[in-house]
Amino acid sequence: NRMYTTPETAHRMSQIFRDIYRTGTPARIADYEVILKDGSRKIVDMFAYLLRDSKGNPTGFFGLDRDVTERIQTEEALRKSEERYRTILDTIEDGYYEVDLAGNLTFCNDSMCRIAGISYEELVGMNNRGYVSQETAKKMYRVFSETYRTGKPAELTDYEIIRPDGIRRIVGLSTALLRDSEGTPIGFCGIVRDLTERRRAERLYQTVSEQSFAGIYVIRKGKFLYINARAAGYTDHTPEELMGKDPMSIVHPDDRKALKVHAREMLKGKRKSFYEYRMITKTGDIRWIIETVTPIFFEGEPATLGSSMDITGRKRIEEELRASEIRYRTIIENTGTAMLILEEDTTISMVNSGLEQMVGYRAAEIEGKRKWTEFVAQSDLKRMMEYHHARRKGPDSAPSNYEFKLIGRHGRTLDVFLTVSTITETGQSVVSLIDITERKGIEENLRYMGTHDGLTDLYNRTFFEVEMARLERGRVFPVSIVMMDLDGLKEVNDAQGHRAGDELLKRAARVLCRAFRKEDIVARIGGDEFAVILPGTDALVTGETIKRVRRSLAVHNKDHPEFPLNLSIGSATGEKGALLASIQGKADKLMYREKMLKKKADRPATSWANSAGQQRPL
């Protein structure tokens, strides 16, 4: 047998033959390798017996061989397929489940355990009624019954899971029918997505929007996707009446063309200040509106966030001021808007109570004593003085409305929208001011929420993918991508709870921010996944950067020995013309390879039989 097997196999066979000779008991030599003349190899299963003469004396051995190569190859392919299947289920952020026809859980992935707040051992075998309310259980029963009856997948959105710690999570569920090899229904499988944070953000946005003094709306594909009550009220409509309608339907026909131009300029970053236009109410009345727009992503698609205010009263007042200078004081004091009269040398000659409240000074401290320039932030002063002098040469030589930062008493800074009109032949200007600090803050918060991860304050997956697409179209190459996975997060969550896991993620984010450059795009793109884009960085520099990350981790872990941070890291670099999604995929594979090597290094040695017997079920 040494002629057609490896030395290791020959040694194993020799030991088995000695046992057969010693005991006389037949034995099986399972799955041993035979080397053919052409160098190819076969896997053989053999049963060996002791051969005796007529007197019962051992004279040799005989056996039966069976070629099991195809079976072994099939089992190996199945094992690899199952491993890929487990890997996919273990890495997706959504929960995956399988239940029998009675609704008892037969399998789930780690994400499902995380969402439910229950360990795998406890969750498998549990009926769905064990972690949802009675009402929700009835809804789930109807969804599963419909899937069983029609064979078609179904969905259930916004239902509550009640965790053992009493925390409720809002989730969405999809389900499909599971069948056996003969096509008989045996249960259901599907995806569970945790919608809690998304719904919380939506409620926060709605609360902020509905309580805001500004009109706020979201437009996608030329239709109102959302509009708050204040914005709808400009035209005496309800939000429900305008949802799904074309915004241009409530704009004065004479202003539609200019409005489109102004909006496009602002969306492209070419315009910074408000623009004005007229709306038509239900009864045909005209209302004046000032508006800003910002490009956003909503549910993965581009959309426009609009913010507006009704300035009809202010426009009417401006017209009255131009018509009669005698009524200055009376009109200014009753506008409800901060207003002032400005002399040619920028001395303030008149203010109303609204302006007093805005700057924190009484009229007696301002009128005839202070210049307008004393209330303007240094960053805006030069621009505003240029406007002031240009307006004296011609009313149309400078913008009549724009934004700037106003400095009040004790250095308090406000974002303000200014409208100015000159009074013919007097050199004076009438200035009205609207405090837009709250609106600017809301816009900034909304933009931040759309691009950042709420837990770690790193960029989120949406921003990461947008930047990756932008850099792919650009000229800054090479571009490197680093993929990282926080090892052991599940164990920390299981042992110490999700607050400890969240703290681990925050610490990892702080280490990464210190290790990478300011121009690098550091993002959290999944539960325990981080990704970094390094523009204009080759593989050599990227390698040095990764070394810096590992050094930073080592220093950090000295201060946190109880819960050290461990990251599996992979990187890849793309040159001009490379698809960065493909580069990300290569980096992800290298990261996963490092993770697997770590697991193998930590795994105790076991026999094939033991490891097969202890294999975790799919």
Backbone torsions as a table, in degrees:
resi	resn	phi	psi	omega
1	ASN	NA	-15.4	178.1
2	ARG	-68.7	-16.5	-178.6
3	MET	-76.7	-20.8	-173.5
4	TYR	-132.8	16.5	175.2
5	THR	-136.3	168.7	175.6
6	THR	-75.7	160.2	178.5
7	PRO	-57.3	-37.8	-179.4
8	GLU	-64.5	-43.6	-179.7
9	THR	-67.4	-40.2	178.8
10	ALA	-60.9	-40.6	178.4
11	HIS	-63.8	-43.2	179.0
12	ARG	-63.2	-42.5	179.9
13	MET	-64.6	-39.2	-179.7
14	SER	-61.1	-41.5	179.3
15	GLN	-64.2	-40.7	-179.0
16	ILE	-67.1	-42.2	178.6
17	PHE	-62.8	-38.2	177.7
18	ARG	-62.8	-39.1	178.1
19	ASP	-65.2	-40.3	178.7
20	ILE	-63.9	-43.3	-179.0
21	TYR	-63.8	-39.5	-176.9
22	ARG	-72.6	-39.1	-173.7
23	THR	-103.0	-20.9	-175.6
24	GLY	76.8	3.0	-177.3
25	THR	-91.3	129.8	177.4
26	PRO	-59.8	155.7	-179.6
27	ALA	-143.9	158.8	178.6
28	ARG	-106.6	132.9	172.6
29	ILE	-107.2	101.7	-169.5
30	ALA	-90.7	136.5	168.1
31	ASP	50.2	56.2	175.3
32	TYR	-102.5	156.3	-171.0
33	GLU	-96.9	131.7	177.0
34	VAL	-112.5	132.1	179.3
35	ILE	-99.6	117.0	-179.5
36	LEU	-79.4	169.7	-177.9
37	LYS	-60.6	-37.0	-177.7
38	ASP	-80.5	4.9	178.6
39	GLY	92.0	-11.9	178.4
40	SER	-73.2	164.1	-174.3
41	ARG	-126.2	144.8	176.8
42	LYS	-125.4	151.9	174.0
43	ILE	-103.4	126.6	-173.2
44	VAL	-124.8	142.9	174.3
45	ASP	-111.8	123.5	-173.9
46	MET	-128.1	140.0	169.9
47	PHE	-108.5	121.3	-175.1
48	ALA	-110.6	142.1	-177.8
49	TYR	-130.8	156.2	177.3
50	LEU	-83.9	133.1	179.6
51	LEU	-100.2	127.4	-178.1
52	ARG	-122.5	157.6	175.4
53	ASP	-87.3	-172.0	-175.7
54	SER	-65.7	-20.5	178.7
55	LYS	-94.3	1.7	178.7
56	GLY	87.9	7.4	179.6
57	ASN	-83.2	135.1	178.5
58	PRO	-60.7	131.6	178.1
59	THR	-122.9	-8.9	-179.3
60	GLY	163.4	-158.7	-178.1
61	PHE	-135.5	152.6	169.2
62	PHE	-138.0	159.7	-176.7
63	GLY	-159.6	173.3	178.4
64	LEU	-120.3	124.5	178.5
65	ASP	-104.1	143.0	174.5
66	ARG	-133.2	128.1	179.5
67	ASP	-75.5	114.1	-179.1
68	VAL	-114.9	20.3	-177.6
69	THR	-56.3	-47.8	-176.6
70	GLU	-64.0	-39.0	179.0
71	ARG	-64.7	-43.6	-179.4
72	ILE	-63.5	-42.6	179.4
73	GLN	-63.9	-39.4	178.6
74	THR	-64.2	-43.2	179.0
75	GLU	-63.3	-38.7	179.7
76	GLU	-66.2	-41.8	178.1
77	ALA	-62.8	-40.2	179.1
78	LEU	-65.5	-40.6	179.0
79	ARG	-61.4	-43.1	179.0
80	LYS	-66.2	-38.8	178.6
81	SER	-63.8	-43.2	179.0
82	GLU	-65.0	-37.0	178.7
83	GLU	-64.8	-42.6	176.3
84	ARG	-62.3	-42.0	179.6
85	TYR	-60.1	-46.1	179.4
86	ARG	-65.1	-39.3	-179.4
87	THR	-61.8	-44.3	179.6
88	ILE	-62.0	-46.9	-177.9
89	LEU	-66.0	-34.0	-178.1
90	ASP	-76.3	-19.5	-175.4
91	THR	-102.7	-18.2	-179.9
92	ILE	-72.9	147.8	-178.3
93	GLU	-78.7	-25.5	179.0
94	ASP	-78.5	153.2	176.4
95	GLY	-81.1	141.2	173.8
96	TYR	-118.0	139.2	-177.8
97	TYR	-139.8	158.1	168.4
98	GLU	-136.4	132.1	178.7
99	VAL	-127.8	156.0	174.3
100	ASP	-83.0	-178.2	-175.3
101	LEU	-66.8	-18.1	178.1
102	ALA	-87.5	-3.1	179.8
103	GLY	89.5	12.2	178.4
104	ASN	-88.2	131.5	-177.4
105	LEU	-69.2	126.6	178.8
106	THR	-108.0	-20.2	178.3
107	PHE	-163.0	148.5	173.0
108	CYS	-157.9	162.2	177.2
109	ASN	-94.1	176.7	-177.0
110	ASP	-62.5	-35.7	-178.9
111	SER	-63.6	-35.7	177.1
112	MET	-64.0	-40.5	178.1
113	CYS	-64.2	-40.5	-179.9
114	ARG	-63.9	-43.8	-178.9
115	ILE	-63.8	-43.6	-177.5
116	ALA	-78.5	-18.3	-177.8
117	GLY	70.8	27.6	-176.7
118	ILE	-130.7	141.5	-179.9
119	SER	-68.1	161.2	-179.5
120	TYR	-59.8	-43.6	-177.0
121	GLU	-63.2	-36.2	179.8
122	GLU	-78.2	-35.1	-173.4
123	LEU	-74.2	-42.1	-179.8
124	VAL	-66.0	128.7	-176.6
125	GLY	97.8	-15.9	-179.2
126	MET	-79.4	140.3	174.8
127	ASN	-80.9	149.6	-177.5
128	ASN	-60.2	-20.8	177.8
129	ARG	-68.9	-11.4	-178.5
130	GLY	-77.8	-15.1	-177.6
131	TYR	-136.0	16.3	173.7
132	VAL	-134.3	164.6	178.4
133	SER	-73.8	166.5	178.9
134	GLN	-59.7	-41.8	-179.3
135	GLU	-63.3	-43.4	179.1
136	THR	-65.8	-38.8	178.8
137	ALA	-59.5	-38.3	177.7
138	LYS	-65.2	-41.6	178.1
139	LYS	-62.5	-43.4	179.2
140	MET	-63.0	-39.1	178.9
141	TYR	-61.0	-41.7	-179.9
142	ARG	-65.3	-40.2	179.7
143	VAL	-65.3	-46.2	179.9
144	PHE	-65.0	-38.8	179.1
145	SER	-63.1	-41.0	179.0
146	GLU	-64.3	-41.9	177.9
147	THR	-63.8	-41.4	179.4
148	TYR	-64.8	-39.9	-176.3
149	ARG	-71.8	-41.0	-174.0
150	THR	-99.1	-21.4	-174.8
151	GLY	78.0	3.1	-178.2
152	LYS	-98.6	144.8	176.4
153	PRO	-60.6	153.9	179.8
154	ALA	-142.6	167.6	-178.2
155	GLU	-133.8	151.9	172.4
156	LEU	-135.3	118.0	-176.2
157	THR	-107.9	152.9	173.0
158	ASP	55.0	55.4	169.7
159	TYR	-115.6	161.2	-172.1
160	GLU	-99.8	135.9	167.2
161	ILE	-103.3	132.3	179.1
162	ILE	-102.3	112.9	-178.9
163	ARG	-79.7	160.1	179.5
164	PRO	-57.7	-29.8	179.9
165	ASP	-82.1	5.8	177.1
166	GLY	89.1	-9.8	179.3
167	ILE	-72.0	136.5	178.8
168	ARG	-104.1	133.5	178.4
169	ARG	-116.6	137.2	176.9
170	ILE	-92.2	123.7	-175.6
171	VAL	-131.6	163.3	172.0
172	GLY	-120.5	143.1	-173.8
173	LEU	-126.9	137.7	168.9
174	SER	-118.8	148.4	-177.6
175	THR	-140.5	147.7	176.2
176	ALA	-139.3	157.6	-175.9
177	LEU	-81.1	134.1	172.9
178	LEU	-97.0	134.2	179.2
179	ARG	-125.8	154.5	174.7
180	ASP	-84.4	-174.5	-175.6
181	SER	-63.1	-20.6	178.9
182	GLU	-95.5	3.1	178.2
183	GLY	87.3	7.0	179.9
184	THR	-82.2	131.1	178.6
185	PRO	-61.0	131.7	179.2
186	ILE	-124.2	-6.3	-179.6
187	GLY	165.3	-158.3	-177.5
188	PHE	-137.7	152.9	172.9
189	CYS	-137.6	163.6	179.3
190	GLY	173.0	-171.9	-176.7
191	ILE	-115.3	138.5	173.6
192	VAL	-116.8	122.3	-177.9
193	ARG	-112.3	127.9	179.1
194	ASP	-77.7	112.8	-177.9
195	LEU	-103.2	8.1	-171.7
196	THR	-58.3	-52.6	-176.2
197	GLU	-66.4	-37.6	179.1
198	ARG	-63.9	-45.3	-179.8
199	ARG	-67.1	-34.1	177.9
200	ARG	-64.6	-42.8	178.2
201	ALA	-64.5	-39.1	179.0
202	GLU	-64.6	-41.1	178.9
203	ARG	-65.9	-40.0	178.0
204	LEU	-61.8	-46.9	179.6
205	TYR	-59.9	-44.7	-178.5
206	GLN	-64.4	-41.2	179.1
207	THR	-62.2	-48.7	179.1
208	VAL	-60.5	-43.9	-176.7
209	SER	-64.5	-45.5	-175.5
210	GLU	-71.1	-25.3	-179.5
211	GLN	-95.0	-3.0	-177.1
212	SER	-74.9	151.5	174.0
213	PHE	-78.6	-10.5	-178.8
214	ALA	-97.0	153.4	169.7
215	GLY	-79.7	127.4	-176.6
216	ILE	-126.5	139.2	-179.1
217	TYR	-156.0	157.2	176.4
218	VAL	-121.7	129.8	-179.4
219	ILE	-117.8	130.2	176.2
220	ARG	-137.7	131.6	-178.7
221	LYS	55.5	38.6	174.8
222	GLY	74.8	15.4	-179.5
223	LYS	-132.2	151.6	173.8
224	PHE	-68.2	117.6	174.5
225	LEU	-92.4	-29.1	176.9
226	TYR	-154.5	144.1	174.1
227	ILE	-152.2	132.5	-179.8
228	ASN	-82.4	169.7	-173.7
229	ALA	-63.6	-35.5	-177.8
230	ARG	-64.9	-44.0	-179.4
231	ALA	-66.6	-41.9	178.9
232	ALA	-64.7	-33.7	-178.8
233	GLY	-68.2	-17.0	176.7
234	TYR	-54.9	-34.6	-177.8
235	THR	-112.0	18.2	178.7
236	ASP	63.9	25.8	174.7
237	HIS	-100.0	166.5	168.3
238	THR	-96.2	157.7	177.0
239	PRO	-55.4	-38.2	-178.3
240	GLU	-63.0	-33.5	-179.7
241	GLU	-69.6	-26.2	-176.6
242	LEU	-98.8	-16.9	-179.4
243	MET	-58.9	130.2	179.6
244	GLY	83.1	-1.8	-179.3
245	LYS	-91.6	158.9	175.7
246	ASP	-74.1	122.2	-179.5
247	PRO	-56.2	-29.6	-178.6
248	MET	-67.1	-16.1	-178.3
249	SER	-67.8	-19.1	179.6
250	ILE	-109.4	7.2	178.5
251	VAL	-95.1	140.4	178.1
252	HIS	-56.4	132.9	-177.0
253	PRO	-54.1	-35.4	-178.2
254	ASP	-71.8	-15.3	-176.3
255	ASP	-104.7	-6.0	-172.1
256	ARG	-64.6	-44.5	-177.5
257	LYS	-63.3	-47.3	-179.5
258	ALA	-65.2	-37.6	179.4
259	LEU	-61.0	-44.1	179.6
260	LYS	-61.4	-40.9	-180.0
261	VAL	-63.8	-48.3	-178.8
262	HIS	-62.0	-42.7	-178.2
263	ALA	-64.4	-43.2	179.3
264	ARG	-62.4	-42.8	179.4
265	GLU	-60.1	-42.9	-178.9
266	MET	-69.8	-38.5	179.1
267	LEU	-65.4	-29.4	178.9
268	LYS	-89.0	-0.6	179.3
269	GLY	82.1	10.9	-178.9
270	LYS	-88.8	-10.9	-179.9
271	ARG	-130.9	135.3	-176.4
272	LYS	-109.7	-24.4	-171.9
273	SER	-103.6	165.1	175.7
274	PHE	-53.1	156.6	165.6
275	TYR	-129.5	157.5	-175.8
276	GLU	-111.9	150.8	171.5
277	TYR	-160.6	172.9	-177.1
278	ARG	-109.1	141.6	173.3
279	MET	-110.8	156.6	177.8
280	ILE	-113.3	126.2	-178.7
281	THR	-80.9	176.3	178.1
282	LYS	-56.5	-36.5	-176.0
283	THR	-90.5	4.6	177.8
284	GLY	90.9	3.3	177.2
285	ASP	-72.6	159.4	-179.9
286	ILE	-105.3	134.0	174.9
287	ARG	-128.9	139.4	179.7
288	TRP	-92.2	136.8	-176.2
289	ILE	-129.5	140.3	165.9
290	ILE	-108.5	145.4	-170.6
291	GLU	-146.0	148.2	165.3
292	THR	-129.5	152.6	178.2
293	VAL	-131.9	149.3	-178.9
294	THR	-135.7	134.2	175.8
295	PRO	-74.3	134.5	178.3
296	ILE	-137.5	170.4	170.0
297	PHE	-111.7	130.7	178.2
298	PHE	-130.2	121.2	-177.4
299	GLU	53.0	40.7	175.2
300	GLY	78.8	3.8	-179.4
301	GLU	-122.5	148.8	178.2
302	PRO	-66.3	141.0	179.4
303	ALA	-148.4	176.1	-179.2
304	THR	-123.5	126.7	174.2
305	LEU	-97.0	120.7	-179.6
306	GLY	-109.3	144.3	176.7
307	SER	-134.5	132.3	-172.9
308	SER	-146.7	163.9	174.5
309	MET	-140.0	147.8	177.2
310	ASP	-84.0	116.5	-179.1
311	ILE	-114.5	23.9	-178.3
312	THR	-57.9	-44.9	179.8
313	GLY	-61.7	-41.9	179.5
314	ARG	-65.7	-39.9	178.8
315	LYS	-63.4	-40.5	179.5
316	ARG	-63.8	-40.8	-180.0
317	ILE	-64.6	-42.2	179.6
318	GLU	-60.0	-40.1	179.1
319	GLU	-66.1	-40.5	179.0
320	GLU	-66.3	-37.0	178.3
321	LEU	-62.9	-42.3	179.0
322	ARG	-64.6	-31.8	-177.4
323	ALA	-76.3	-30.5	-176.0
324	SER	-151.4	107.5	178.6
325	GLU	-70.2	-22.5	-177.6
326	ILE	-63.2	-29.0	-174.0
327	ARG	-92.7	17.4	-176.3
328	TYR	-47.8	-63.7	-170.4
329	ARG	-60.7	-47.4	-178.0
330	THR	-59.6	-46.6	-177.9
331	ILE	-66.0	-47.3	-176.8
332	ILE	-60.1	-40.7	-176.6
333	GLU	-70.4	-18.3	-174.6
334	ASN	-114.2	17.4	-178.6
335	THR	-77.3	-31.3	-171.4
336	GLY	81.1	1.8	179.2
337	THR	-122.2	146.8	176.5
338	ALA	-67.7	125.4	-178.0
339	MET	-139.6	157.0	176.4
340	LEU	-153.1	160.4	172.7
341	ILE	-107.9	128.2	-174.3
342	LEU	-114.5	129.0	177.3
343	GLU	-81.1	169.7	-175.8
344	GLU	-61.5	-32.9	180.0
345	ASP	-88.5	16.2	178.4
346	THR	74.0	8.4	172.8
347	THR	-70.4	139.2	179.0
348	ILE	-88.4	118.4	-176.9
349	SER	-99.3	-19.6	-179.4
350	MET	-155.4	139.5	175.2
351	VAL	-135.9	158.0	173.9
352	ASN	-107.2	179.8	-175.8
353	SER	-65.9	-30.4	178.0
354	GLY	-62.5	-39.7	177.6
355	LEU	-68.4	-39.1	177.6
356	GLU	-56.9	-46.4	179.8
357	GLN	-64.4	-37.4	-176.4
358	MET	-67.6	-43.8	-174.7
359	VAL	-95.9	-14.8	178.4
360	GLY	83.1	14.1	177.6
361	TYR	-119.1	149.5	174.8
362	ARG	-77.7	157.3	-179.8
363	ALA	-56.8	-37.6	-178.8
364	ALA	-64.3	-23.9	179.0
365	GLU	-86.0	-11.9	-173.8
366	ILE	-110.4	-53.1	-169.1
367	GLU	-59.4	119.2	178.5
368	GLY	75.1	-0.5	-176.3
369	LYS	-116.5	-27.6	-175.8
370	ARG	-120.8	149.0	174.5
371	LYS	-95.9	152.7	-179.1
372	TRP	-59.4	-33.6	-177.0
373	THR	-62.3	-20.9	-180.0
374	GLU	-70.5	-17.3	-177.2
375	PHE	-104.3	6.2	-175.8
376	VAL	-105.3	134.5	177.3
377	ALA	-62.0	146.3	-176.3
378	GLN	-57.9	-34.4	-178.1
379	SER	-67.2	-22.0	-178.4
380	ASP	-105.8	-8.4	-169.7
381	LEU	-63.3	-48.0	-177.1
382	LYS	-60.3	-45.0	-179.4
383	ARG	-62.2	-43.4	-177.1
384	MET	-69.7	-34.2	176.7
385	MET	-67.5	-37.6	175.8
386	GLU	-61.3	-43.5	176.7
387	TYR	-61.2	-43.5	-176.8
388	HIS	-60.3	-45.9	-179.4
389	HIS	-71.5	-38.3	-179.7
390	ALA	-64.9	-36.4	-178.0
391	ARG	-65.3	-28.1	178.4
392	ARG	-70.2	-24.3	178.3
393	LYS	-82.4	-25.5	179.2
394	GLY	-179.4	132.8	-175.6
395	PRO	-56.2	-28.5	-177.2
396	ASP	-93.2	6.4	-177.2
397	SER	-83.2	-8.1	-179.9
398	ALA	-144.2	154.2	178.9
399	PRO	-59.3	143.3	178.1
400	SER	-91.5	-11.8	174.3
401	ASN	-148.1	143.1	-179.0
402	TYR	-168.8	172.3	179.5
403	GLU	-102.6	152.4	172.2
404	PHE	-159.7	172.7	178.4
405	LYS	-102.3	124.3	-178.4
406	LEU	-100.1	134.5	178.4
407	ILE	-104.2	115.8	-179.8
408	GLY	-97.9	-164.3	-179.0
409	ARG	-62.1	144.4	179.3
410	HIS	62.2	23.1	176.0
411	GLY	76.3	12.1	179.9
412	ARG	-66.0	128.1	-176.0
413	THR	-106.1	133.4	177.5
414	LEU	-124.6	144.8	168.1
415	ASP	-85.6	126.3	-171.6
416	VAL	-131.1	141.5	172.3
417	PHE	-103.8	124.5	-173.5
418	LEU	-110.2	138.2	169.4
419	THR	-124.9	131.1	-175.5
420	VAL	-131.3	139.6	175.2
421	SER	-133.6	138.6	177.8
422	THR	-89.3	145.6	177.2
423	ILE	-96.5	118.3	-173.6
424	THR	-54.1	133.7	173.2
425	GLU	67.4	8.8	179.0
426	THR	-112.8	-21.9	-175.1
427	GLY	78.6	-1.0	-179.5
428	GLN	-89.2	160.2	175.6
429	SER	-130.1	141.4	173.5
430	VAL	-100.2	123.4	-175.5
431	VAL	-120.4	128.6	173.0
432	SER	-117.8	144.9	-173.7
433	LEU	-129.4	138.2	175.4
434	ILE	-122.7	127.2	177.5
435	ASP	-75.3	112.6	-179.4
436	ILE	-111.6	19.8	-177.6
437	THR	-59.1	-45.4	-179.3
438	GLU	-62.7	-44.7	-179.1
439	ARG	-63.2	-42.3	179.1
440	LYS	-62.3	-39.1	178.9
441	GLY	-65.2	-41.2	178.6
442	ILE	-62.5	-45.6	179.9
443	GLU	-60.2	-43.4	-179.1
444	GLU	-64.6	-42.4	178.7
445	ASN	-63.7	-41.3	179.4
446	LEU	-64.8	-41.5	177.3
447	ARG	-63.4	-41.3	-179.5
448	TYR	-64.7	-43.9	179.7
449	MET	-61.8	-31.1	-178.9
450	GLY	-76.0	-16.1	-175.1
451	THR	-121.2	-4.9	-174.3
452	HIS	-125.0	151.9	174.9
453	ASP	-77.9	127.3	-173.9
454	GLY	-66.5	-24.3	-177.2
455	LEU	-85.6	-48.3	-171.3
456	THR	-101.5	-10.2	-175.4
457	ASP	64.5	12.6	170.2
458	LEU	-81.2	169.9	173.2
459	TYR	-62.5	153.4	179.2
460	ASN	-98.3	179.4	-176.7
461	ARG	-60.9	-40.5	-178.8
462	THR	-59.2	-48.7	-180.0
463	PHE	-64.5	-40.3	-179.8
464	PHE	-59.0	-45.2	-177.8
465	GLU	-69.7	-36.7	177.1
466	VAL	-64.1	-44.5	179.4
467	GLU	-66.0	-36.0	178.7
468	MET	-64.6	-41.0	177.5
469	ALA	-66.7	-38.4	179.8
470	ARG	-65.7	-45.5	-179.2
471	LEU	-66.7	-31.9	178.9
472	GLU	-64.3	-31.6	179.2
473	ARG	-85.9	-11.0	-173.6
474	GLY	-86.9	-166.1	-176.6
475	ARG	-113.5	-1.7	-175.6
476	VAL	-86.8	94.2	177.6
477	PHE	-130.8	158.4	-1.0
478	PRO	-70.1	160.7	175.2
479	VAL	-122.1	128.0	178.2
480	SER	-108.7	147.6	177.9
481	ILE	-126.3	130.1	178.1
482	VAL	-113.0	125.8	176.5
483	MET	-108.2	135.3	-177.8
484	MET	-136.8	143.2	178.2
485	ASP	-126.2	129.6	-179.6
486	LEU	-78.4	107.9	-177.6
487	ASP	-70.7	143.1	171.1
488	GLY	77.9	11.2	-178.7
489	LEU	-63.0	-41.2	-179.0
490	LYS	-61.8	-41.6	-179.2
491	GLU	-62.8	-40.7	178.1
492	VAL	-64.9	-43.6	178.0
493	ASN	-59.0	-44.2	-177.9
494	ASP	-68.3	-39.1	-174.0
495	ALA	-83.0	-40.9	-171.3
496	GLN	-114.9	-8.3	-178.6
497	GLY	97.7	164.9	-173.5
498	HIS	-72.6	-20.6	175.3
499	ARG	-65.7	-39.7	177.0
500	ALA	-66.1	-39.6	177.1
501	GLY	-63.7	-40.1	177.7
502	ASP	-63.3	-40.0	178.6
503	GLU	-64.5	-36.2	176.7
504	LEU	-62.2	-42.3	178.6
505	LEU	-64.4	-40.6	179.2
506	LYS	-64.5	-41.1	179.1
507	ARG	-64.5	-40.8	178.4
508	ALA	-61.7	-40.3	-180.0
509	ALA	-63.1	-40.7	-179.7
510	ARG	-65.8	-39.2	178.4
511	VAL	-63.8	-43.5	-178.5
512	LEU	-65.9	-39.8	179.7
513	CYS	-62.0	-36.8	179.5
514	ARG	-74.4	-30.3	-173.9
515	ALA	-82.4	-30.2	-177.5
516	PHE	-97.8	165.5	-178.5
517	ARG	-78.2	164.4	178.8
518	LYS	-64.1	-34.1	-177.5
519	GLU	-79.0	-10.5	177.2
520	ASP	-76.7	146.6	-177.8
521	ILE	-100.4	103.0	-177.8
522	VAL	-99.1	124.0	-173.8
523	ALA	-136.7	150.7	167.0
524	ARG	-101.6	115.9	-172.4
525	ILE	-108.8	-0.3	178.5
526	GLY	-163.0	-170.4	-177.6
527	GLY	-55.3	-57.2	179.1
528	ASP	-119.4	18.8	-175.5
529	GLU	-104.9	135.8	173.9
530	PHE	-123.8	149.5	178.4
531	ALA	-142.0	146.4	-178.5
532	VAL	-134.5	132.8	171.9
533	ILE	-102.2	128.8	179.3
534	LEU	-115.6	94.3	-178.8
535	PRO	-66.4	143.0	175.4
536	GLY	60.9	33.8	-174.8
537	THR	-127.1	125.2	179.6
538	ASP	-85.8	178.9	-174.6
539	ALA	-65.9	-35.2	-178.3
540	LEU	-63.9	-49.5	179.9
541	VAL	-64.6	-37.9	178.3
542	THR	-61.8	-40.5	177.5
543	GLY	-61.1	-41.7	177.6
544	GLU	-64.7	-36.8	178.8
545	THR	-63.6	-41.6	179.4
546	ILE	-64.3	-37.5	175.5
547	LYS	-60.9	-40.0	178.2
548	ARG	-62.7	-38.6	177.2
549	VAL	-61.7	-44.8	-178.0
550	ARG	-66.0	-38.4	176.5
551	ARG	-63.7	-41.8	178.8
552	SER	-62.2	-38.9	178.1
553	LEU	-62.8	-42.5	-178.9
554	ALA	-62.4	-44.0	178.3
555	VAL	-63.1	-44.3	-179.5
556	HIS	-61.3	-42.6	-174.5
557	ASN	-69.1	-22.4	175.2
558	LYS	-63.5	-32.2	179.8
559	ASP	-87.1	-11.3	-178.1
560	HIS	-133.9	61.4	-176.1
561	PRO	-67.0	-22.1	-177.0
562	GLU	-73.7	-34.0	177.5
563	PHE	-134.9	74.7	-178.8
564	PRO	-68.6	151.0	176.5
565	LEU	-88.0	134.3	174.4
566	ASN	-132.8	127.0	-178.7
567	LEU	-120.2	132.5	167.0
568	SER	-89.9	130.8	-169.5
569	ILE	-129.1	139.1	172.3
570	GLY	-140.7	148.9	-179.1
571	SER	-142.5	156.1	175.8
572	ALA	-151.1	155.3	-175.9
573	THR	-126.3	137.2	178.8
574	GLY	-117.2	138.7	175.7
575	GLU	-94.1	179.3	-179.6
576	LYS	-53.6	131.6	179.5
577	GLY	93.4	-9.3	-179.1
578	ALA	-75.1	146.5	173.2
579	LEU	-83.8	115.1	-175.0
580	LEU	-67.3	-24.7	174.4
581	ALA	-63.4	-37.7	177.3
582	SER	-68.3	-39.5	177.2
583	ILE	-62.5	-41.2	177.1
584	GLN	-61.1	-41.8	178.7
585	GLY	-61.1	-40.6	178.3
586	LYS	-64.4	-44.4	178.4
587	ALA	-61.2	-37.4	-179.4
588	ASP	-66.5	-40.1	178.8
589	LYS	-64.6	-41.7	179.3
590	LEU	-65.6	-38.9	176.4
591	MET	-62.4	-44.1	-178.5
592	TYR	-65.5	-36.9	178.6
593	ARG	-62.1	-43.6	177.9
594	GLU	-62.0	-39.3	-179.3
595	LYS	-63.8	-42.2	-179.9
596	MET	-66.0	-39.6	178.6
597	LEU	-62.2	-40.0	176.9
598	LYS	-61.7	-43.3	-178.9
599	LYS	-64.5	-41.4	178.9
600	LYS	-63.8	-39.7	-179.6
601	ALA	-64.3	-32.5	-178.0
602	ASP	-88.3	-12.9	-172.0
603	ARG	-83.5	128.8	178.1
604	PRO	-68.2	147.1	-178.8
605	ALA	-70.6	134.5	177.3
606	THR	-138.2	158.6	177.2
607	SER	-72.0	162.7	179.8
608	TRP	-60.8	-40.0	-178.3
609	ALA	-64.5	-44.2	-179.8
610	ASN	-64.4	-44.5	-177.6
611	SER	-66.6	-34.5	177.6
612	ALA	-69.1	-37.6	-178.2
613	GLY	-71.3	-25.6	-177.4
614	GLN	-100.7	8.4	-177.2
615	GLN	-62.5	133.2	-179.2
616	ARG	-69.0	132.0	-179.0
617	PRO	-67.0	149.7	174.5
618	LEU	-77.6	NA	NA
